[in-house]
Amino acid sequence: MCKEESIRKEWDDAAESWVDFVREGKDYYRDGINNPAAFKLMGDIRGKAILDLACGEGYNTRILVRKGGRAIGVDFSERLIELARREEAKERLGVRYCVSDASDLKEFSDNSFDLVTCFMALQDIEDYEKAIAEVARVLKNRGRFIFSVPHPCFETMTVKEERISASERYFGTVKYPVQWDMERLSKPFRTTSFHRTLTDYFNALYKNRLFTSRLVEPQPTRIGLEKYPQLREVLKRPQSIVIEAVRTLLESKY
Protein backbone atom coordinates (compact mmCIF):
# COMPACT_ATOMS: atom_id res chain seq x y z
CA MET A 1 0.00 0.00 0.00
CA CYS A 2 1.45 3.38 -1.04
CA LYS A 3 1.76 6.22 1.46
CA GLU A 4 -1.23 8.15 0.15
CA GLU A 5 -3.39 5.02 0.09
CA SER A 6 -2.62 4.33 3.75
CA ILE A 7 -3.64 7.90 4.66
CA ARG A 8 -6.80 7.57 2.57
CA LYS A 9 -7.67 4.32 4.36
CA GLU A 10 -7.28 6.04 7.73
CA TRP A 11 -9.98 8.54 6.77
CA ASP A 12 -12.22 5.88 5.23
CA ASP A 13 -12.01 3.93 8.50
CA ALA A 14 -12.65 7.08 10.57
CA ALA A 15 -15.60 8.29 8.48
CA GLU A 16 -18.55 7.35 10.73
CA SER A 17 -16.88 8.62 13.88
CA TRP A 18 -15.85 11.83 12.09
CA VAL A 19 -19.40 12.43 10.86
CA ASP A 20 -20.76 12.10 14.40
CA PHE A 21 -18.00 14.40 15.71
CA VAL A 22 -18.73 17.16 13.22
CA ARG A 23 -22.50 16.97 12.79
CA GLU A 24 -23.31 16.60 16.48
CA GLY A 25 -21.51 19.82 17.46
CA LYS A 26 -18.55 18.11 19.12
CA ASP A 27 -15.91 19.87 17.00
CA TYR A 28 -15.87 23.05 19.08
CA TYR A 29 -12.63 24.41 17.56
CA ARG A 30 -14.43 24.43 14.20
CA ASP A 31 -17.66 25.99 15.45
CA GLY A 32 -16.24 28.37 18.06
CA ILE A 33 -13.02 29.59 16.42
CA ASN A 34 -12.09 28.53 12.91
CA ASN A 35 -15.33 28.72 10.96
CA PRO A 36 -16.32 32.17 12.26
CA ALA A 37 -12.89 33.55 11.31
CA ALA A 38 -12.76 31.90 7.87
CA PHE A 39 -16.28 32.91 6.85
CA LYS A 40 -15.76 36.47 8.06
CA LEU A 41 -12.63 36.66 5.91
CA MET A 42 -14.60 35.23 2.98
CA GLY A 43 -17.27 37.93 3.02
CA ASP A 44 -20.11 37.89 0.50
CA ILE A 45 -19.91 34.75 -1.64
CA ARG A 46 -23.35 34.88 -3.25
CA GLY A 47 -23.21 33.53 -6.80
CA LYS A 48 -19.53 32.60 -6.56
CA ALA A 49 -18.22 29.35 -8.04
CA ILE A 50 -16.47 27.62 -5.15
CA LEU A 51 -14.34 24.49 -4.80
CA ASP A 52 -14.16 23.12 -1.26
CA LEU A 53 -10.91 21.14 -1.17
CA ALA A 54 -10.65 18.15 1.20
CA CYS A 55 -14.28 18.72 2.14
CA GLY A 56 -14.66 15.56 4.24
CA GLU A 57 -18.34 14.80 4.83
CA GLY A 58 -19.34 18.21 3.47
CA TYR A 59 -20.21 20.14 6.64
CA ASN A 60 -18.56 23.38 5.51
CA THR A 61 -19.48 22.83 1.86
CA ARG A 62 -23.12 22.96 2.89
CA ILE A 63 -22.50 26.21 4.77
CA LEU A 64 -20.93 27.70 1.64
CA VAL A 65 -24.09 26.89 -0.33
CA ARG A 66 -26.41 28.18 2.39
CA LYS A 67 -24.50 31.46 2.17
CA GLY A 68 -25.28 31.66 -1.53
CA GLY A 69 -22.24 30.08 -3.14
CA ARG A 70 -22.28 27.47 -5.90
CA ALA A 71 -20.04 24.88 -4.30
CA ILE A 72 -18.42 21.61 -5.29
CA GLY A 73 -16.85 19.48 -2.56
CA VAL A 74 -13.91 17.14 -3.25
CA ASP A 75 -12.15 14.66 -1.01
CA PHE A 76 -9.93 11.62 -1.56
CA SER A 77 -11.93 9.49 0.90
CA GLU A 78 -14.61 7.56 -0.94
CA ARG A 79 -16.40 6.82 2.31
CA LEU A 80 -16.58 10.46 3.39
CA ILE A 81 -17.87 11.50 -0.04
CA GLU A 82 -20.48 8.73 0.11
CA LEU A 83 -21.71 10.10 3.45
CA ALA A 84 -21.68 13.67 2.05
CA ARG A 85 -23.81 12.53 -0.90
CA ARG A 86 -26.27 10.86 1.45
CA GLU A 87 -26.71 14.15 3.29
CA GLU A 88 -27.19 15.94 -0.03
CA ALA A 89 -29.90 13.44 -0.98
CA LYS A 90 -31.76 14.41 2.20
CA GLU A 91 -31.22 18.17 2.19
CA ARG A 92 -30.95 18.78 -1.58
CA LEU A 93 -28.86 21.95 -1.50
CA GLY A 94 -27.46 21.36 -4.98
CA VAL A 95 -23.94 20.43 -3.85
CA ARG A 96 -21.89 18.22 -6.15
CA TYR A 97 -19.41 15.94 -4.38
CA CYS A 98 -16.46 14.28 -6.13
CA VAL A 99 -13.85 11.75 -5.09
CA SER A 100 -10.67 13.53 -6.12
CA ASP A 101 -7.04 13.85 -5.13
CA ALA A 102 -6.21 17.42 -4.10
CA SER A 103 -2.87 17.18 -5.92
CA ASP A 104 -4.51 16.15 -9.23
CA LEU A 105 -7.82 17.93 -9.81
CA LYS A 106 -8.13 16.56 -13.33
CA GLU A 107 -11.94 16.80 -13.27
CA PHE A 108 -11.75 20.59 -13.34
CA SER A 109 -10.68 22.97 -16.08
CA ASP A 110 -8.29 25.89 -15.74
CA ASN A 111 -9.78 29.17 -14.50
CA SER A 112 -13.00 27.56 -13.22
CA PHE A 113 -13.51 28.95 -9.72
CA ASP A 114 -13.84 32.31 -8.01
CA LEU A 115 -12.89 30.82 -4.66
CA VAL A 116 -11.15 27.68 -3.39
CA THR A 117 -11.45 26.81 0.29
CA CYS A 118 -9.60 24.27 2.39
CA PHE A 119 -10.69 24.15 6.03
CA MET A 120 -8.14 22.67 8.44
CA ALA A 121 -7.04 20.02 5.94
CA LEU A 122 -3.99 21.22 3.99
CA GLN A 123 -1.77 19.94 6.82
CA ASP A 124 -3.10 16.42 6.09
CA ILE A 125 -2.28 16.52 2.37
CA GLU A 126 1.09 14.91 1.74
CA ASP A 127 1.89 16.62 -1.56
CA TYR A 128 0.73 20.05 -0.50
CA GLU A 129 2.87 21.81 -3.13
CA LYS A 130 1.08 20.03 -5.98
CA ALA A 131 -2.24 20.69 -4.27
CA ILE A 132 -1.47 24.41 -4.12
CA ALA A 133 -0.38 24.33 -7.78
CA GLU A 134 -3.71 22.74 -8.67
CA VAL A 135 -5.56 25.39 -6.67
CA ALA A 136 -3.79 28.09 -8.67
CA ARG A 137 -4.63 26.33 -11.94
CA VAL A 138 -8.37 26.05 -11.32
CA LEU A 139 -8.74 29.57 -9.89
CA LYS A 140 -9.74 32.46 -12.11
CA ASN A 141 -7.51 35.51 -12.28
CA ARG A 142 -8.07 37.45 -9.04
CA GLY A 143 -9.71 34.36 -7.57
CA ARG A 144 -9.07 33.68 -3.89
CA PHE A 145 -7.69 30.72 -1.97
CA ILE A 146 -8.76 30.75 1.67
CA PHE A 147 -7.41 28.00 3.87
CA SER A 148 -6.84 27.26 7.54
CA VAL A 149 -4.24 25.03 9.19
CA PRO A 150 -3.13 24.39 12.76
CA HIS A 151 -0.81 27.25 13.69
CA PRO A 152 2.66 25.91 12.79
CA CYS A 153 4.31 27.86 15.59
CA PHE A 154 2.23 26.23 18.31
CA GLU A 155 1.47 22.79 16.90
CA THR A 156 1.92 19.69 19.04
CA MET A 157 3.40 16.66 17.25
CA THR A 158 4.05 13.04 18.11
CA VAL A 159 7.60 12.11 17.10
CA LYS A 160 8.87 8.62 17.92
CA GLU A 161 6.00 8.25 20.41
CA GLU A 162 6.97 11.46 22.19
CA ARG A 163 4.71 14.52 22.09
CA ILE A 164 6.65 17.69 21.39
CA SER A 165 5.71 21.29 20.71
CA ALA A 166 6.63 23.13 17.53
CA SER A 167 8.37 25.64 19.78
CA GLU A 168 10.90 22.86 20.46
CA ARG A 169 11.19 21.63 16.87
CA TYR A 170 9.81 24.14 14.39
CA PHE A 171 12.02 23.92 11.31
CA GLY A 172 11.68 21.08 8.84
CA THR A 173 8.78 18.91 7.74
CA VAL A 174 7.58 16.33 10.25
CA LYS A 175 5.13 13.57 9.39
CA TYR A 176 3.35 12.43 12.51
CA PRO A 177 0.31 10.41 13.65
CA VAL A 178 -2.69 12.13 15.19
CA GLN A 179 -4.52 9.98 17.72
CA TRP A 180 -8.15 11.07 17.99
CA ASP A 181 -9.19 9.64 21.35
CA MET A 182 -11.18 12.38 23.07
CA GLU A 183 -14.14 11.29 25.17
CA ARG A 184 -16.56 13.15 22.92
CA LEU A 185 -15.74 10.82 19.99
CA SER A 186 -18.08 7.90 19.37
CA LYS A 187 -15.04 5.81 18.42
CA PRO A 188 -11.32 6.69 18.53
CA PHE A 189 -9.32 6.75 15.31
CA ARG A 190 -5.93 7.73 13.95
CA THR A 191 -4.92 9.95 11.03
CA THR A 192 -1.66 11.33 9.66
CA SER A 193 -0.60 14.96 9.55
CA PHE A 194 2.41 17.00 8.43
CA HIS A 195 4.07 19.84 10.31
CA ARG A 196 5.39 22.49 7.94
CA THR A 197 6.72 25.97 8.54
CA LEU A 198 5.00 29.17 7.51
CA THR A 199 7.84 29.64 5.04
CA ASP A 200 6.96 26.31 3.40
CA TYR A 201 3.36 27.37 2.86
CA PHE A 202 4.17 30.91 1.74
CA ASN A 203 6.86 29.74 -0.71
CA ALA A 204 4.41 27.29 -2.31
CA LEU A 205 1.83 30.05 -2.65
CA TYR A 206 4.33 32.53 -4.11
CA LYS A 207 5.68 29.96 -6.58
CA ASN A 208 2.18 29.59 -8.00
CA ARG A 209 1.41 33.33 -8.13
CA LEU A 210 -0.92 33.14 -5.16
CA PHE A 211 -0.12 36.29 -3.24
CA THR A 212 -1.10 36.52 0.41
CA SER A 213 -3.52 39.36 1.01
CA ARG A 214 -4.75 38.70 4.54
CA LEU A 215 -3.87 36.53 7.53
CA VAL A 216 -5.89 35.89 10.68
CA GLU A 217 -4.96 34.16 13.94
CA PRO A 218 -8.49 33.38 15.18
CA GLN A 219 -9.68 33.88 18.72
CA PRO A 220 -12.85 32.32 20.14
CA THR A 221 -16.04 34.25 19.49
CA ARG A 222 -18.12 35.45 22.44
CA ILE A 223 -20.82 32.94 21.56
CA GLY A 224 -18.16 30.25 21.19
CA LEU A 225 -16.78 30.94 24.65
CA GLU A 226 -20.25 30.86 26.19
CA LYS A 227 -21.04 27.55 24.50
CA TYR A 228 -17.59 25.96 24.82
CA PRO A 229 -15.72 27.21 27.94
CA GLN A 230 -12.81 24.91 26.96
CA LEU A 231 -11.88 27.46 24.30
CA ARG A 232 -10.53 29.87 26.91
CA GLU A 233 -7.13 28.26 26.45
CA VAL A 234 -7.02 29.76 22.94
CA LEU A 235 -7.17 33.26 24.43
CA LYS A 236 -3.52 32.72 25.44
CA ARG A 237 -2.11 31.58 22.09
CA PRO A 238 -3.60 30.80 18.67
CA GLN A 239 -4.70 27.29 17.78
CA SER A 240 -4.88 27.95 14.04
CA ILE A 241 -4.14 30.37 11.26
CA VAL A 242 -6.38 31.43 8.35
CA ILE A 243 -4.76 32.71 5.16
CA GLU A 244 -6.22 34.39 2.08
CA ALA A 245 -4.15 34.35 -1.12
CA VAL A 246 -5.16 35.89 -4.44
CA ARG A 247 -4.22 34.47 -7.83
CA THR A 248 -2.54 37.20 -9.86
CA LEU A 249 -1.53 36.63 -13.46
CA LEU A 250 -0.27 40.12 -14.18
CA GLU A 251 3.46 40.71 -13.98
CA SER A 252 4.58 42.90 -11.12
CA LYS A 253 6.00 46.32 -11.98
CA TYR A 254 8.41 46.13 -9.06
C-alpha positions in Angstrom: 0.0 0.0 0.0 1.5 3.4 -1.0 1.8 6.2 1.5 -1.2 8.2 0.1 -3.4 5.0 0.1 -2.6 4.3 3.7 -3.6 7.9 4.7 -6.8 7.6 2.6 -7.7 4.3 4.4 -7.3 6.0 7.7 -10.0 8.5 6.8 -12.2 5.9 5.2 -12.0 3.9 8.5 -12.7 7.1 10.6 -15.6 8.3 8.5 -18.6 7.3 10.7 -16.9 8.6 13.9 -15.8 11.8 12.1 -19.4 12.4 10.9 -20.8 12.1 14.4 -18.0 14.4 15.7 -18.7 17.2 13.2 -22.5 17.0 12.8 -23.3 16.6 16.5 -21.5 19.8 17.5 -18.6 18.1 19.1 -15.9 19.9 17.0 -15.9 23.1 19.1 -12.6 24.4 17.6 -14.4 24.4 14.2 -17.7 26.0 15.4 -16.2 28.4 18.1 -13.0 29.6 16.4 -12.1 28.5 12.9 -15.3 28.7 11.0 -16.3 32.2 12.3 -12.9 33.5 11.3 -12.8 31.9 7.9 -16.3 32.9 6.9 -15.8 36.5 8.1 -12.6 36.7 5.9 -14.6 35.2 3.0 -17.3 37.9 3.0 -20.1 37.9 0.5 -19.9 34.7 -1.6 -23.3 34.9 -3.3 -23.2 33.5 -6.8 -19.5 32.6 -6.6 -18.2 29.4 -8.0 -16.5 27.6 -5.2 -14.3 24.5 -4.8 -14.2 23.1 -1.3 -10.9 21.1 -1.2 -10.7 18.2 1.2 -14.3 18.7 2.1 -14.7 15.6 4.2 -18.3 14.8 4.8 -19.3 18.2 3.5 -20.2 20.1 6.6 -18.6 23.4 5.5 -19.5 22.8 1.9 -23.1 23.0 2.9 -22.5 26.2 4.8 -20.9 27.7 1.6 -24.1 26.9 -0.3 -26.4 28.2 2.4 -24.5 31.5 2.2 -25.3 31.7 -1.5 -22.2 30.1 -3.1 -22.3 27.5 -5.9 -20.0 24.9 -4.3 -18.4 21.6 -5.3 -16.8 19.5 -2.6 -13.9 17.1 -3.2 -12.2 14.7 -1.0 -9.9 11.6 -1.6 -11.9 9.5 0.9 -14.6 7.6 -0.9 -16.4 6.8 2.3 -16.6 10.5 3.4 -17.9 11.5 0.0 -20.5 8.7 0.1 -21.7 10.1 3.4 -21.7 13.7 2.0 -23.8 12.5 -0.9 -26.3 10.9 1.5 -26.7 14.1 3.3 -27.2 15.9 0.0 -29.9 13.4 -1.0 -31.8 14.4 2.2 -31.2 18.2 2.2 -30.9 18.8 -1.6 -28.9 21.9 -1.5 -27.5 21.4 -5.0 -23.9 20.4 -3.8 -21.9 18.2 -6.1 -19.4 15.9 -4.4 -16.5 14.3 -6.1 -13.8 11.7 -5.1 -10.7 13.5 -6.1 -7.0 13.9 -5.1 -6.2 17.4 -4.1 -2.9 17.2 -5.9 -4.5 16.1 -9.2 -7.8 17.9 -9.8 -8.1 16.6 -13.3 -11.9 16.8 -13.3 -11.8 20.6 -13.3 -10.7 23.0 -16.1 -8.3 25.9 -15.7 -9.8 29.2 -14.5 -13.0 27.6 -13.2 -13.5 28.9 -9.7 -13.8 32.3 -8.0 -12.9 30.8 -4.7 -11.1 27.7 -3.4 -11.5 26.8 0.3 -9.6 24.3 2.4 -10.7 24.2 6.0 -8.1 22.7 8.4 -7.0 20.0 5.9 -4.0 21.2 4.0 -1.8 19.9 6.8 -3.1 16.4 6.1 -2.3 16.5 2.4 1.1 14.9 1.7 1.9 16.6 -1.6 0.7 20.1 -0.5 2.9 21.8 -3.1 1.1 20.0 -6.0 -2.2 20.7 -4.3 -1.5 24.4 -4.1 -0.4 24.3 -7.8 -3.7 22.7 -8.7 -5.6 25.4 -6.7 -3.8 28.1 -8.7 -4.6 26.3 -11.9 -8.4 26.0 -11.3 -8.7 29.6 -9.9 -9.7 32.5 -12.1 -7.5 35.5 -12.3 -8.1 37.4 -9.0 -9.7 34.4 -7.6 -9.1 33.7 -3.9 -7.7 30.7 -2.0 -8.8 30.7 1.7 -7.4 28.0 3.9 -6.8 27.3 7.5 -4.2 25.0 9.2 -3.1 24.4 12.8 -0.8 27.3 13.7 2.7 25.9 12.8 4.3 27.9 15.6 2.2 26.2 18.3 1.5 22.8 16.9 1.9 19.7 19.0 3.4 16.7 17.3 4.0 13.0 18.1 7.6 12.1 17.1 8.9 8.6 17.9 6.0 8.2 20.4 7.0 11.5 22.2 4.7 14.5 22.1 6.6 17.7 21.4 5.7 21.3 20.7 6.6 23.1 17.5 8.4 25.6 19.8 10.9 22.9 20.5 11.2 21.6 16.9 9.8 24.1 14.4 12.0 23.9 11.3 11.7 21.1 8.8 8.8 18.9 7.7 7.6 16.3 10.3 5.1 13.6 9.4 3.4 12.4 12.5 0.3 10.4 13.7 -2.7 12.1 15.2 -4.5 10.0 17.7 -8.1 11.1 18.0 -9.2 9.6 21.3 -11.2 12.4 23.1 -14.1 11.3 25.2 -16.6 13.1 22.9 -15.7 10.8 20.0 -18.1 7.9 19.4 -15.0 5.8 18.4 -11.3 6.7 18.5 -9.3 6.7 15.3 -5.9 7.7 13.9 -4.9 9.9 11.0 -1.7 11.3 9.7 -0.6 15.0 9.6 2.4 17.0 8.4 4.1 19.8 10.3 5.4 22.5 7.9 6.7 26.0 8.5 5.0 29.2 7.5 7.8 29.6 5.0 7.0 26.3 3.4 3.4 27.4 2.9 4.2 30.9 1.7 6.9 29.7 -0.7 4.4 27.3 -2.3 1.8 30.1 -2.6 4.3 32.5 -4.1 5.7 30.0 -6.6 2.2 29.6 -8.0 1.4 33.3 -8.1 -0.9 33.1 -5.2 -0.1 36.3 -3.2 -1.1 36.5 0.4 -3.5 39.4 1.0 -4.8 38.7 4.5 -3.9 36.5 7.5 -5.9 35.9 10.7 -5.0 34.2 13.9 -8.5 33.4 15.2 -9.7 33.9 18.7 -12.8 32.3 20.1 -16.0 34.3 19.5 -18.1 35.5 22.4 -20.8 32.9 21.6 -18.2 30.3 21.2 -16.8 30.9 24.7 -20.3 30.9 26.2 -21.0 27.6 24.5 -17.6 26.0 24.8 -15.7 27.2 27.9 -12.8 24.9 27.0 -11.9 27.5 24.3 -10.5 29.9 26.9 -7.1 28.3 26.4 -7.0 29.8 22.9 -7.2 33.3 24.4 -3.5 32.7 25.4 -2.1 31.6 22.1 -3.6 30.8 18.7 -4.7 27.3 17.8 -4.9 28.0 14.0 -4.1 30.4 11.3 -6.4 31.4 8.3 -4.8 32.7 5.2 -6.2 34.4 2.1 -4.1 34.4 -1.1 -5.2 35.9 -4.4 -4.2 34.5 -7.8 -2.5 37.2 -9.9 -1.5 36.6 -13.5 -0.3 40.1 -14.2 3.5 40.7 -14.0 4.6 42.9 -11.1 6.0 46.3 -12.0 8.4 46.1 -9.1 
